[in-house]
Amino acid sequence: MIDLDALRRWFTAELWADAEPTWFTNTGPGITGEPAVVGIDDHVITILWLP
């Protein structure tokens, strides 16, 4: 079994350390995937897919 809570905590701690909630988009020159807004804090990673 994978401890998903521990994995999420490790993921955010390693990549974003003590960052406040962070938002970014995956849109821009050279991006061909579906556009989305991604929000990250110490407890939640969210993805809002844009039409």
C-alpha positions in Angstrom: 0.0 0.0 0.0 1.1 3.5 -0.7 0.6 6.1 2.0 -0.9 8.8 -0.3 -0.9 11.5 2.5 2.8 11.0 3.1 3.5 11.0 -0.7 1.6 14.3 -1.1 3.4 15.9 1.9 6.8 14.8 0.5 5.9 16.0 -3.0 4.9 19.5 -1.9 7.8 19.8 0.7 10.4 18.8 -1.8 9.2 20.9 -4.7 7.7 24.0 -3.0 9.1 23.9 0.6 7.6 26.6 2.7 5.8 28.4 -0.2 2.5 30.1 0.3 -0.3 28.8 -1.9 1.2 28.9 -5.4 -0.7 29.2 -8.7 0.6 28.7 -12.2 -0.8 27.9 -15.6 0.5 25.5 -18.2 -0.2 27.8 -21.1 2.3 29.7 -23.2 4.6 29.4 -26.3 5.4 25.8 -27.1 2.7 24.3 -24.8 0.4 22.0 -26.8 -1.4 20.2 -24.0 -4.8 21.1 -22.5 -4.6 24.5 -20.7 -5.0 24.4 -17.0 -4.5 26.4 -13.8 -2.6 24.5 -11.1 -2.8 25.5 -7.4 -0.4 24.1 -4.8 -0.1 24.5 -1.0 1.1 22.3 1.8 -2.1 20.2 1.9 -3.7 20.3 -1.6 -2.7 20.1 -5.2 -5.5 21.2 -7.6 -5.8 21.3 -11.3 -8.6 23.3 -13.0 -8.7 22.4 -16.7 -9.7 25.3 -18.9 -12.0 25.1 -21.9 
